[in-house]
Amino acid sequence: MTKSIIAVPLVFQNKVFGVIELVNRKDDGVFTENDHLVMRSIADFSAIAFANALLYEGTLTLANTDPLTKLYNRAKLDEIIQIWENGDKKIRRLHDTNAIISVFMVDLNDFKIINDNYSHQEGDRILKAVARILRQIGRDQDMSFRTGGDEFVHVVVYPEQSHQALVEERISRQLEKLSEITYGENYSLRFSCGVASGHMKDIRQLIHDADIKMYKEKAKKNNGLHDLKTL
């Protein structure tokens, strides 16, 4: 049975972070003004702590995220490379560094032509569309990065190696959705992709191998250097 109750909001800079609520004083009495003052002090310090935590999380997100696409950025990829190569204890609790991964390197062909002929605003729209597709094809443990102006990396972590071939095939098929992105007079976006698979601890080499395969595919498409009328 509720005999007495006191509640104080956690407020800092006009933002509410929650409420502290106490029910039934220990001596069955009513809460006093002194109780309210103590609660108010606790609430003030708690609100400041919450605000600082959110500020830190926000700063961390900005440092690790590409502002346009909201994918991870190159700095975050470099951090993951270092952790996985060194077998950091933090990551060992989540993954065995001998786990199998696949690295997909994706490069947008003709992107400079798009920017030069249809504006950077149109280019930004396409980059956001690519990021949206990468997020859609990824699973919870997968990670997508924008590592350059028109270059993306998608990393797949396999719980079991037996899943590798099926997942690679599925993602490769789904990446074809990128060609559904259109611009200008209904030109379809063209892209090149390279894939490399191996142990998590060898991620740097896998990125290099996928990059080489991607550029070989790009070379077959004449490096994307086409007159707009032939696209």
C-alpha positions, 0 to 999 in steps of 0.5 A: 500500500502506498502511504507516501510518495515523492518524485523529483525530475532529473533536469539539466539545461531544460532537458528531462532525463528521467525521474527519481521516485521514492515510495513509503518512508521507512518510518511510515511517516510522510516525506519532509521538505528536507527529504525533498532537498536531498532528493533535489541534490541527488537529481541535479548531480544525476542529471549532469552525469546523464548529460555528460554521458550522452555528450560523450556518446555523441562525440564518440558517434561523430568521431566514428561515423560518416556525417553524410551516410551515417555509416562507420568511417575510415577511422572506425575501420582502422580501429577495428583493424588494429583490434582484430590484428592484435587479438584484443581481449575485448574482442576475444569476448565477442569473437575468436580472431580466427573467425571467418570474415568476408570483406566486400569492397564497393566502388561507384563508377562514373561518380565524378561524372555524376557530380560534375554533370548533375551537382554534388547534391545529386551525388550526395543523394546517391551516396545516401541511397548506397548506404541505405542498401548496405544497411538493408543487406547487413545482419546485426554482426555485419559492418558497413563503412564509407572509406572514401568519396565513393568507396565503401567496405562491407564486412561480414562475420560468420558464426560458422564457416559453413555459412560463408558461401551462402552469405557471400552469394546472398550479399553479392545478389543483393548488391545488384540493387545498387544498379537500381539507383538512377540519376539524370535521364534514368541512367543506372548507377554502375559499380565495381565490387571485390570480395575476399574471405579469410580469418578475422585477424588477417583483415588488413590483407583481406581488404587489400585483396578485395581492393585488387579484385575490385579494381580488376573488375573496374578495369574490365568496365573501362574504369567507368570512363564513358561518355554520358550518352553511352552509359 
